[in-house]
Amino acid sequence: MYADTISAIATPPGDGGIGIVRLSGPDAARIAGALFRRAGRTAPADVARLRSHHLYFGHVVDPATGHVIDEVMLARMGAPRSYTREDVVEIHCHGGLLPVREVQRLVLAHGARQAEPGEFTLRAFLNGRVDLSRAEAVMAVVSARTPRSLELAVDELRGRLTGRLAPARAALIDALAYLDASADFPEDEVPPLDLDSTLRRARDGLSAVIASTRLGILYREGVQIAIVGRPNVGKSSLLNALLRSERAIVTEVAGTTRDVISESINLHGIPATLLDTAGIGETEDVIERMGVDRSRRALDAAPLALFVLDGSTPPTRDDLHVAEHLRARAVGEDHGLVIVVNKRDLPERHEHREVRRLLPAAPVVEISTRTGDGIDRLEQALHDLLLARSGAAEQPALVTLRQQDALRRAYDAVGAALDAIGAGIPLDLTAVDVRDALFALGEITGEQVSETLLDEIFSRFCIGK
C-alpha cells in the first residue's frame, strides 16, 4: 500500500449531469471529511465511519471561508473492497468545469496529491486487484468504438486472456521444473516427464492465442478504408450512403471534393474510418492537383480501398489509370480491395471488364448510392474481406501490440527449446529457452515487468482512471 493519497477529476471536462472527484489512499476519508458536511449538519463529517459503498447527501464547504462550494453526494469504499484496494472516496458534484475544479482544489489543499495518468489503475495492479493484462483492458473498455469491441474488452477485463494463457504457462512451469531438477540432481531419481509433448502442448496453446490476435487488434484498433476513383463517379455519395447521413457535399460538378474527408462507421462490429478522397485524374487546376496528391497518399496508407466506378458509362482513361495504380499497390503489400460499380439504378449498364481484368482478385459489388440498393451487400463484403485477411478466429484476443510481441517471443522461445531437445543440447541450456518463454508471458500478466514499462503503459491512460 502507498503512504500518500492521490486525487483526480474522474469525469471528462465540460458540462454534464455530474462531475466526480476521486481520492485513493490512507488519508482519503480524513481529507474528504474536512470538506464534507452531511445535510442538516454543520460539523465536519467523520467519513471514515460512514458505511462503505453507500451514498451520502450533503455539501462541500471551504473550511477557510465557510462558503458552500457545491451540493454533492459522497461515497466511501473501504479497503480492500475498492478499485485500488485502498480506501477510496468519490465526491459526486454537479457537472461543469467550475464545481469539480473547486472541489479538487480543496482536496489538494488538504493533503492529497494530484494523480498521474492511469495511477488509480496502476495502484489496482500493484496492490494485486488485477493482473497487468486486465489493467490494460481498462483502456480498451474506455476507448471501445463499437459494441463488439466493447464486448471483447470487457471479456479481457474479466481475465479471459490470462485464462487462455494459463494452460501454456502451466505446461512451461512443468517443463522448467523438470529441466532444473534434472540439471541440479542428475544422480537422483526425477519424476518422469514427456518433455517434448509438454513443450508442444505449450506451443500449440500459444499458437491458438496468436492466431486470434490479428482479428482482436482489428476490433481494437479498427481499419482505414480509402474511397477512390476518378472524379464524379459517386465517391462522396457512397460515403454518405455508408454513413446514412449527408456528410459530404454532392453535386453534378466534377472535383467537388478537394481534400480527404474522414468519418467513422461501425462495420458489423469493426471500427472503420472511411476516407473520402478527391477524384484521381489529370487536371490543370493547382488545388485539384494537391487534392489528387493527398488522395494517393491516403490510398497508399490505407490497408483497404473501395474503387468506385460509374456503371452507367464505359471505363475512361482515368479509371484505367486508377486501376493500374491499385494493381501496383497490391504487389507485395498487405492491401485489400473491393470494386464498387455505382449507379446500377440507371438503364445504361457497363460491366467494366477491362478494369476487372486488371484487378482479377478483387470482389465486385454493384450498388446505387441514390436508392441505397447494394449498400448492405457492400458492408458485408468489406466485413468478410477483413475477417478473411485477419483470420476468422472464434474467440478474438483483444491484445495490444506490446502483448502481441510478447506472445510471439514466448512462442519462438518454446520452438527454440524443442529444437534444442531434438539436437541433443544439454538440459540446462534448454531450460534457458523455457525461462525466456515464461518471462515473455510474465510481461503480459505482470509477473515480470519493469518500472519503465509500467510507466509507459499507464502514461497512456487518462487522468482519474
HUZINOR-V573424 format. One record per backbone hydrogen bond with DSSP energy under -1.0 kcal/mol. CO is the residue of the C=O (numbers start at 1). NH is the residue of the N-H. E is the energy in kcal/mol with one decimal. If there is no record, write none. Layout:
{{CO & NH & E} {CO & NH & E}}
This chain:
{{5 & 113 & -2.8} {6 & 24 & -2.3} {7 & 115 & -2.8} {8 & 22 & -2.9} {17 & 95 & -1.2} {19 & 93 & -3.4} {20 & 10 & -2.9} {21 & 91 & -2.7} {22 & 8 & -1.9} {23 & 89 & -1.8} {24 & 6 & -2.7} {25 & 28 & -1.6} {27 & 31 & -2.7} {28 & 32 & -2.3} {29 & 33 & -2.5} {30 & 34 & -1.4} {32 & 35 & -1.2} {32 & 36 & -2.1} {35 & 61 & -3.1} {36 & 45 & -2.3} {37 & 59 & -2.7} {38 & 41 & -2.2} {45 & 47 & -1.5} {46 & 49 & -1.7} {47 & 50 & -1.3} {56 & 74 & -2.8} {57 & 39 & -1.9} {58 & 72 & -2.3} {59 & 37 & -2.8} {60 & 69 & -3.3} {60 & 70 & -1.1} {62 & 66 & -3.4} {67 & 62 & -2.7} {70 & 60 & -2.4} {72 & 58 & -2.3} {73 & 92 & -3.5} {74 & 56 & -2.3} {75 & 90 & -2.6} {76 & 53 & -3.4} {77 & 88 & -2.4} {78 & 81 & -1.3} {80 & 82 & -1.8} {87 & 25 & -2.4} {88 & 77 & -3.5} {89 & 23 & -2.8} {90 & 75 & -2.4} {91 & 21 & -2.3} {92 & 73 & -1.7} {93 & 19 & -1.6} {97 & 101 & -1.7} {98 & 102 & -2.6} {99 & 103 & -2.1} {100 & 104 & -2.8} {101 & 105 & -2.4} {102 & 106 & -1.9} {103 & 107 & -2.3} {104 & 108 & -2.4} {105 & 109 & -2.0} {106 & 110 & -1.2} {107 & 112 & -1.7} {108 & 111 & -1.4} {113 & 7 & -2.3} {116 & 119 & -2.1} {118 & 122 & -2.4} {119 & 123 & -2.3} {120 & 124 & -1.8} {121 & 125 & -2.1} {122 & 126 & -3.0} {123 & 127 & -2.3} {124 & 129 & -2.4} {124 & 130 & -1.1} {125 & 128 & -1.7} {131 & 135 & -2.1} {132 & 136 & -2.5} {133 & 137 & -1.3} {136 & 140 & -1.1} {137 & 141 & -2.2} {138 & 142 & -2.2} {139 & 143 & -2.3} {146 & 150 & -2.2} {147 & 151 & -2.3} {148 & 152 & -2.3} {149 & 153 & -2.1} {150 & 154 & -2.5} {151 & 155 & -1.8} {152 & 156 & -2.0} {153 & 157 & -2.2} {154 & 158 & -1.4} {155 & 160 & -1.8} {156 & 159 & -1.7} {159 & 163 & -2.1} {160 & 164 & -2.5} {161 & 165 & -1.7} {162 & 166 & -1.0} {165 & 169 & -2.6} {166 & 170 & -2.7} {167 & 171 & -2.2} {168 & 172 & -2.2} {169 & 173 & -2.3} {170 & 174 & -2.3} {171 & 175 & -2.4} {172 & 176 & -2.7} {173 & 177 & -2.5} {174 & 178 & -2.0} {175 & 179 & -2.5} {176 & 180 & -3.0} {177 & 181 & -2.2} {178 & 182 & -2.5} {179 & 183 & -2.0} {180 & 184 & -2.7} {181 & 185 & -2.3} {185 & 188 & -1.0} {193 & 195 & -1.7} {194 & 198 & -2.4} {195 & 199 & -2.6} {196 & 200 & -2.2} {197 & 201 & -2.0} {198 & 202 & -1.8} {199 & 203 & -2.6} {200 & 204 & -2.7} {201 & 205 & -2.0} {202 & 206 & -2.3} {203 & 207 & -2.6} {204 & 208 & -2.0} {205 & 209 & -1.5} {206 & 210 & -2.8} {207 & 211 & -2.3} {210 & 213 & -1.3} {212 & 216 & -1.7} {212 & 397 & -1.7} {213 & 217 & -2.9} {214 & 218 & -1.7} {215 & 219 & -2.1} {216 & 220 & -1.8} {217 & 221 & -3.7} {218 & 222 & -1.9} {223 & 273 & -2.9} {224 & 304 & -1.1} {225 & 275 & -2.8} {226 & 306 & -3.2} {227 & 277 & -1.5} {228 & 308 & -3.0} {229 & 280 & -2.5} {234 & 238 & -2.1} {235 & 239 & -2.2} {236 & 240 & -2.3} {237 & 241 & -2.2} {238 & 242 & -2.6} {239 & 243 & -2.2} {240 & 244 & -1.3} {240 & 245 & -1.7} {245 & 247 & -1.6} {261 & 276 & -2.9} {263 & 274 & -3.5} {265 & 272 & -2.6} {266 & 268 & -1.3} {267 & 270 & -1.6} {270 & 267 & -2.9} {271 & 223 & -1.7} {272 & 265 & -2.8} {273 & 225 & -3.0} {274 & 263 & -2.1} {275 & 227 & -3.0} {276 & 261 & -2.6} {285 & 289 & -2.3} {286 & 290 & -1.9} {287 & 291 & -2.0} {288 & 292 & -2.4} {289 & 293 & -2.4} {290 & 294 & -2.1} {291 & 295 & -2.2} {292 & 296 & -2.3} {293 & 297 & -2.1} {294 & 298 & -2.6} {295 & 299 & -2.6} {296 & 300 & -2.6} {297 & 301 & -1.7} {298 & 302 & -1.8} {303 & 336 & -3.0} {304 & 226 & -2.4} {305 & 338 & -2.0} {306 & 228 & -3.0} {307 & 340 & -3.2} {309 & 342 & -3.1} {310 & 313 & -1.4} {311 & 350 & -2.3} {316 & 320 & -2.0} {317 & 321 & -2.1} {318 & 322 & -2.4} {319 & 323 & -2.4} {320 & 324 & -2.4} {321 & 325 & -2.0} {322 & 326 & -2.4} {323 & 327 & -2.3} {324 & 328 & -2.3} {325 & 329 & -2.1} {326 & 330 & -1.6} {330 & 333 & -1.1} {333 & 335 & -1.4} {336 & 305 & -1.4} {338 & 307 & -2.4} {339 & 365 & -2.6} {340 & 309 & -2.9} {341 & 367 & -2.8} {342 & 311 & -2.3} {343 & 346 & -1.4} {352 & 356 & -2.0} {353 & 357 & -2.3} {354 & 358 & -1.4} {355 & 359 & -1.6} {359 & 362 & -1.2} {363 & 339 & -2.8} {365 & 341 & -2.2} {367 & 344 & -2.1} {368 & 372 & -2.4} {372 & 375 & -1.7} {373 & 368 & -2.4} {374 & 378 & -2.2} {375 & 379 & -2.5} {376 & 380 & -2.2} {377 & 381 & -2.4} {378 & 382 & -2.5} {379 & 383 & -2.5} {380 & 384 & -2.9} {381 & 385 & -2.2} {382 & 386 & -2.4} {383 & 387 & -2.3} {384 & 388 & -2.5} {385 & 389 & -2.2} {386 & 390 & -1.5} {387 & 391 & -1.5} {391 & 393 & -2.5} {397 & 399 & -2.1} {400 & 404 & -2.4} {401 & 405 & -2.2} {402 & 406 & -2.0} {403 & 407 & -2.3} {404 & 408 & -2.1} {405 & 409 & -2.1} {406 & 410 & -2.3} {407 & 411 & -2.5} {408 & 412 & -2.6} {409 & 413 & -2.1} {410 & 414 & -2.1} {411 & 415 & -2.2} {412 & 416 & -2.2} {413 & 417 & -2.0} {414 & 418 & -2.2} {415 & 419 & -2.3} {416 & 420 & -2.2} {417 & 421 & -2.1} {418 & 422 & -2.2} {419 & 423 & -1.8} {420 & 425 & -2.5} {421 & 424 & -1.2} {426 & 430 & -1.8} {427 & 431 & -2.1} {430 & 434 & -1.5} {431 & 435 & -2.5} {432 & 436 & -2.1} {433 & 437 & -2.0} {434 & 438 & -2.2} {435 & 439 & -2.7} {436 & 440 & -2.2} {437 & 441 & -2.0} {438 & 442 & -2.2} {439 & 443 & -1.2} {441 & 445 & -2.0} {442 & 446 & -2.4} {442 & 448 & -1.5} {445 & 132 & -2.9} {450 & 454 & -2.1} {451 & 455 & -2.4} {452 & 456 & -2.1} {453 & 457 & -2.6} {454 & 458 & -2.7} {455 & 459 & -1.5} {457 & 460 & -1.1} {458 & 461 & -1.2} {462 & 118 & -1.6} {462 & 465 & -1.5}}
